[in-house]
Amino acid sequence: MLTSKMCIATGAGEVDSLYDLIAEFMRPLPCHEFTGLVGHIRLPPESYKRLLVFVILPYMTNPPKRMSLHTINQKLLVEQFLPYNANSPSPVDNAKLSLVLERLLQQLLREGRISSNDEILIQIDKGVAARNKRTKIDSRRTYTADALDAKEELRLSGERLLLSMGVLSGGSFMDNVVSR
């Protein structure tokens, strides 16, 4: 609520600085706290999408060089965000990225700004696979409880991303995913 009122009271540049600051302070949170926070942010739709993009960018290996924060749409999601894993092999970072991508996809779905086509389905599947592959648990290493919880959260987020698109494709996409 406070962030929403601040968006109205300040200029766009100040809001972007605020979102950057929020994203910076969210990054080191343990996965369960990050998940809870991302799930409870209440902002107007355009502000919410912009904040989510600010949260995504630090996790990207190659963030988009030129991007308008005023046109966060399916094309940007498909080409720049969905098919990629985080810039580290950390299960925590990959889970956080997946959770934010999931929220951004859900917001665009709520707005009716996502149309089902093969490209978005392929890129979602590609991204889920990339994040899972990047975070393979090595039995020779010791992992923190947060990393193990994040691996499970990553799995669940991937399933939700695939289910979101399965609904849009009338189930045909999910039939192919399940049959693998």
N, C-alpha and C positions, 0 to 999 in steps of 0.2 A: 504494500500500500504506500509506504513512504517513497519507494523508488518511483512508483507511478506518479505521485504528486511532484517529485523532483523533475521528472521528464517534462511536465507541463510548465514548471516554473523556470527552467533553464533553457539555454540555446542548444542547438544540435551539437556543437563542438564540445560544450561542457558535458553534455549527456554521454558523448562518446568517451570522454576522459573518465567519467564515472563508471561506465561499463567496462572500460579497460582495467580500472582499479578493482572493480568487483571480480572480474575474471582472474586477475593476478592473485587475489586473496583466496579465491575458491580452489585454485590449482593444488595447493599443498594439503587440502583437507583429506582425511581418510575417506575411503570409497563410500562407506555407509553414510557419512555426514554429507558428502558431496551429493549423493543420490537423493537424500532427503531434502537438501536445499534446492536442487534443480527441480524436484517435483512440486515444490511449494512456492515458486516464484509467481507472483501475480502482477502482470503488466498488460497494457494494451497490446494487441497482437503485433504491430510493427515494432514496438519497443522490445517486446519479448524476443522476437526473431533476431533483432540486432544484438541484444545481449548474448543470445546463444551463439551467434557467429563470433563475438568477441571471446567467448569461452572456448570455442573450437580452435581458433587460430594458433594458440601456443602449442597445441598438440600436433599440428600439421608439419610434416617434413618439408613440404614445398607449399606454403600458403599462397593463395592467389595474389599475384602482383597488382592486378588492377581489378577492383571489384567495387560495385556500388552497394553500400549498405541500405540503400533505399529500394533496391530491387532484389530482394532475397526470394528466389523463385526455384522452380523445379530444375531449370537448366543449371543454375549455380550448384544446387544440391547434388545433381547427377554428375556434373563434370568436375567439380572441385572438392567435394567432401565425402560422399557416400562410398566410393570404391577404395578408400585408403585406410591404412592403419595409423596408429599414433607414431610419433617420431622416436619412440623408445620401445624396447621389448617388454616393458613393465605391464603386467596384467592390470594394475591400477590405472595407468594412463590410458590403455586401450579400452577398459571398461568405461572410464569417464567420457572418452570420445564417443563411444557407442551410445551411451545414455543421452548425451547432448544431441547427437544426430537423430536419435529416436524422437526426442522432444521436438526438434525442428521439423522432422517429417510429419509428426502428428499435428503440429500447428498448421502446416501447409495443407494437410488433409482436411482439417476443420474449416479452413477458409475456402475449400474447394479449388485449390490452386495446384493440385497434383492430378495428372491424368495418367492412367495406367497405360504403359507401353513397354515393349520388350526392353528398351534401353534402361529404364529405371529399375526394372526387375533384375536385370543382369548386374547392374552396378551395386544394388543392395546386396545381392548374393556374393558378389566379388569382394565387397568390403567386409562382410561378416566373415568370410573365409580368410581374408588377409589378416584381420585382427585376431582370429583364433589361431592361425598359423604362427603369427608373431609372438604369441604368448604361450607357446607349448610349455607345459610344466616338465621340468627336468628332474627326474627322481634322484639325481646325484646332488642337487642343491637343496638348501633349506629355505623355505619361504615364510614370510610373515603371515599372520592371520589375515591381515588386510589384503595381501596379495592373493591368498587362497579365496577369500570372500569375493574379491574383485573378479577372479576367474569365473566364479559362478554367476556373478552379476553380468559379466560379459556374455556368457552363454545365454542367459535369460533375455538380455537386451537384444541379442542377435535373433533369438526366436521371435521376439515381439516385432522387430523390424520386418522379418520375413512374413509374419502373420498379417501385418498391416498391408503389405502388398498382395498377399494371397487373397485377402478380402476384395481388393480392387480388381484383381484379375479373374475373379469368379472361381477361384480355387485351382485353376489350371496350373498356375505357377507353383503352388504348394504341392500339387501332385507330383511335379517333377523334382522338387526339393526332397520330399519325403521318400521318393523312390530311389534316391542315390545310396 
